[in-house]
Amino acid sequence: MLQIERRYEGASLLLRLTGAIDLGSILRLRDVAFSAIGERPSLLLLDLRSVSHIEIAGINTLVTIARVARLVKVCCVVLPSEELRGTLTRTGLWRLLPFEQDEQEPVAEDPTARIAPASSVPGESASPVVAGEGKVASSS
């Protein structure tokens, strides 16, 4: 069962997910995330480091959440689990789902300070990619 902890840190809203993101949990995740986006935080941070398993429907839901956030000008960044990080990198989905690239590095007081624009998908505005210190945000 997916657990979602919701907490404001200044103007940023953190959603910390624990458990599996599967067909049984994606509707709840979508509803909680869309509600959070509606509050218009300066940053929506999806912490997935405690997610034990994610199905393709879950990845699709995360991409949809990021797209909706982008449409209403809410910055959305994912802190991925190792499983999700590998999947996003191998499939190229990191271009659609902005994520923290250095999991060893703690989240900065102002995570938006490290956000750089990535290549845009035709018909959409550019999605951010977050780079760790000493790394360059890639646009390809």
C-alpha positions in Angstrom: 0.0 0.0 0.0 1.2 3.5 -0.9 1.6 6.0 1.9 1.9 9.7 1.1 3.2 12.2 3.6 2.4 15.8 2.7 4.5 18.6 4.3 5.3 22.2 3.5 8.9 23.4 3.8 8.6 27.1 3.4 6.9 27.8 0.0 7.8 24.2 -1.2 5.4 21.3 -0.8 7.0 17.9 -0.2 5.1 14.7 -1.0 7.1 11.7 0.4 5.9 8.4 -1.0 6.5 5.0 0.7 5.5 1.6 -0.7 4.5 0.6 -4.2 3.2 2.7 -7.0 0.9 0.3 -8.9 -2.5 0.1 -10.5 -4.1 0.1 -7.0 -2.4 3.3 -5.9 -2.1 5.6 -9.0 -5.5 7.2 -8.7 -4.9 8.2 -5.1 -1.4 9.5 -6.0 -2.8 11.5 -8.9 -5.5 13.0 -6.7 -3.1 14.0 -4.0 -0.6 15.5 -6.5 -3.2 17.4 -8.4 -4.6 18.8 -5.2 -1.1 19.9 -4.2 -0.5 21.5 -7.6 -3.8 23.4 -7.2 -2.3 25.0 -4.1 0.4 26.6 -6.3 3.5 25.9 -4.2 6.8 27.4 -5.5 8.1 23.9 -5.8 6.4 20.5 -5.7 9.0 17.9 -4.6 8.0 14.3 -5.1 10.3 12.2 -2.8 10.2 8.6 -4.2 13.3 7.3 -2.4 11.2 5.0 -0.2 9.2 3.6 -3.1 9.7 -0.2 -3.2 8.3 -0.8 -6.6 6.9 1.2 -9.5 4.9 -0.1 -12.4 4.7 1.5 -15.9 1.3 2.9 -15.0 3.0 4.6 -12.1 5.7 6.2 -14.3 3.0 7.4 -16.6 1.2 9.0 -13.7 4.3 10.7 -12.6 4.9 12.1 -16.1 1.3 13.3 -16.2 1.7 15.0 -12.8 4.9 16.8 -14.1 3.1 17.9 -17.2 0.1 19.3 -15.3 2.4 21.1 -12.9 4.3 22.6 -15.9 1.0 23.8 -17.5 0.1 25.8 -14.4 3.7 27.0 -13.8 4.4 24.9 -10.8 8.0 23.6 -10.7 7.9 19.8 -10.0 11.0 17.8 -9.2 11.4 14.1 -8.3 13.8 12.6 -5.9 13.9 9.1 -7.4 14.5 5.7 -5.9 17.4 3.7 -7.5 14.9 1.6 -9.5 13.2 4.7 -10.9 16.5 6.6 -11.6 17.7 3.7 -13.7 14.4 3.4 -15.6 14.2 7.1 -16.3 17.8 7.2 -17.5 17.6 4.1 -19.7 14.3 5.1 -21.3 15.1 8.8 -21.8 12.0 9.7 -19.7 14.1 12.0 -17.5 13.4 14.6 -20.2 9.7 14.5 -19.3 10.1 13.9 -15.6 12.7 16.2 -14.0 14.6 14.5 -11.2 17.3 15.2 -8.7 20.5 13.6 -10.2 22.7 13.2 -7.1 20.9 11.2 -4.4 23.8 11.5 -2.0 23.5 15.2 -1.9 20.8 16.5 0.5 18.1 18.7 -0.9 19.2 22.4 -0.7 17.3 24.9 1.3 16.1 26.3 -2.0 16.0 23.4 -4.5 14.9 25.8 -7.3 18.4 27.4 -7.2 19.8 24.4 -9.0 17.1 24.1 -11.7 18.1 24.5 -15.3 15.9 24.3 -18.4 16.1 21.1 -20.4 15.2 20.5 -24.0 11.5 21.1 -24.6 9.0 18.6 -26.0 7.3 20.1 -29.1 4.2 22.0 -28.1 5.2 22.2 -24.4 7.4 24.5 -22.4 10.8 23.2 -21.3 10.9 21.0 -18.2 13.5 21.6 -15.6 16.3 19.2 -14.8 18.1 19.5 -11.5 21.8 19.1 -11.3 23.9 18.3 -8.3 26.8 20.5 -7.3 29.6 20.3 -9.7 27.4 18.8 -12.4 25.9 20.4 -15.4 22.3 20.1 -16.2 22.0 18.3 -19.5 19.7 19.4 -22.2 20.0 16.4 -24.4 
